[in-house]
Amino acid sequence: MPEQSEVPRTVDPRVTVDPRVTDVALAIAMALVVAVVIAADPDAPAHAGPGAYLFAVGFGALVLLRRRIPRTMVVLTVLGVFAYYTFQFAPIGMALPAVAALYSAAEMRRTGWAIGGGAVLVAVATYYRVTGTAEEYLAPYDLVTNLALVAAAIALGVAVRLSREARVHEAHEAEQRLQAERLRIARDLHDVVGHNLSVIALHSGVAAEAVGRDDDAARGALHHVREATSGTLRELRSTVRVLRAPLDATAGPAGRGPGAPDAGSPEVTPTGLAGVEALARSARATGLSVEVTLDVPPGSLDGSIDAAAYRIVQESLTNVLRHADASRVTVSARVTGARLALRVSDDGRGAGPDLVAGSGLSGMRERVALLGGTLSVGDDPDGGFLVDADLPLRLEG
């Protein structure tokens, strides 16, 4: 099987530079470094002929193989170093010409080959220093220098690879998390649309029965049908546009979204802020004092906004029960202009590592952002922990 098929390919979605440009730049840099060392030798006129500079070009050219055949690149580079000294050219050190090859092999998941190639070079250099053979060429480059160059090249290659893979993994998890969050929003939309269709069916039946007998009742029923239909269509268009928006690859750590059930907690059907009191009753049953203040006129929120507000309160109360060690929680929601201000605070111990790193908070933040709002969490100046959300009343139609 060709070697290149064994090298895992990871692509960083934020990389915009063509990898071939990077390879050519690294190859040129390697050739120039070796050429400068050759030219800097005091006996360059005697030992630095055209052949020496041809080897410098060769060491750089081998770097161009780093993505397709990294193991072959390491082997050819090590053999090239031996060949260079066989011709008794100006000393350039045993490890220096192989720095780019060792770095590239480590970056391309061939760390074992990089270590093996570096070990061979260091061992040969040490052997010639001990035996005194070719002392003229190897004396300036002692064991410590060779070890440092080899170790630095391999460590840098491994670090670059791990960093790139971490970014790719993070981007992949962010995409999966946002897809899951959009599915949750779609489910909330399904609930809202289903409810509105039930209202429409109910009032349509009332209107049908009242026609010709009670025209005022028929007109009133048709008015409710028209309002429900208009609101459903507006929310459907707006939410579909949100779901079709491009994914944000810079989202934070992945985890459970705000709509996921909590282990050990009773599942409550999302009904918007109207269901907050039911959440409060469940929390009070555990001995927690919960004060709820809702100043939100009926019908002022779109269904998706209402459902998101419910989920924020649900997640916040769950976090209080799990992490806060609190005795009292205050939940408040009020309409200010065209915005909904939602606040959940407790008198517990504040932001701990388990709470701050929790994936539920990340899920809440992402859902709020998708709906055009903002969410801030952290220690409350008055003590305890604070969740503060700012949401639009309506999705833009």
C-alpha positions, 0 to 999 in steps of 0.5 A: 500500500502506498505510504501516503495512504497511511498518513491521516489527513486532518484539515484545519477549517481556518487554514487559508494558505495552500499547503504547497506554499508552506512546503515550498517555503520550508524547503527554501528555508532549509536550503538557505540555512545549509548554504549559509552554514557552508559559506560561513566555514573559514575554509569554505574555498577549500571545502565548499565547492558547487557540490556542497551547495548542490547538497544544500539544494537537495536537502531543501528539495527533500522537504517537498516529499514531507506530505506524501512520503514522510518516512522516505524523506527521513531516510533519504535525508539521513543518507544524504548527510552521510554522503555529504561528509563522504565527499569531505565538504565543509562541516554543517553538523549532523543534525542541522541538515535533517531538522526540517525532515525530522520536524515534518515527519513528526508533524505527519504522524511519523514521530517514531521515524523522526526519533529513529532518524535523529538517533542515528545521526546523533549516534554517528556523530558521537562515534566519529567524535570518540574515534577521532575520525573526520574530527576536522569536520565534526568537532564544532558540533558536539553531542549537546548541540545535535541532541538539542536540534533533534529534540527541538525539531521533533517536539515542534512537529508534534506540537504543531500536529496536536494543535492542528488536530485539536482545532479540527476536533473542536470545529467538528464538535462545534458543528455537531453541537449547533446542529443538535441545537437547531434540531431542538429549536425545530422541535420547539417550533413543532410544539408551537405550530402544533398548538396553534393548529389546534387553536385554529381547528378549534375556532374553525369548528366554532365558526362553522357552527355559529355561521347563520346563528350567531354571527358575532361568535363566528366573527370572533372565532375567525378573528382568533383563527386569523391571529393564530395563522398569522403568528404561525406563518411568521414564526415558521418563516423566521425559525426556518431562516435561523435553522438555515443560517451558516454554522459558527465554527468558533463556538465553544466546547461541546456538550449537552444543550439546554433542552436535554433531560437531566438525570434524576430530574423529572421531565417537564413539557416545555410550555414557555414562561407559563411553565416556569411555575411548575419548574419552581414547584419541583425545585421547592419540593427539594427544600429550595426557596424559589421566588418567581416574578414574571412581568410578561404580557400574554402573547408578547413573545414568539413561541421559540423565544418563549421556549428558549426562556423556559429552557434557560430557567430549567437549566439554571434551576438544575445547576442550582440544585446540582452545584450551587449549595443554595437555599434561595433562588430568584427568577424574574422576567420582564419586558423592556421595550422590544426585549425580554430580560430574564434573570436567575440568581441564587445565594449559593457559593458562586461560580465553581469549576464544575458549573463554569465548565458545564456544557449546559451553559454553553448550550444556553449561550448558543441557543440565545445567540441563534435567536438574536440575544445575549447571555451572561453568567458568573458570580452575582455581585450580591453573592451566589451565581447569576444567569442574565439573558437578553432576548428579542420578543419576536424573531425578525420576520 
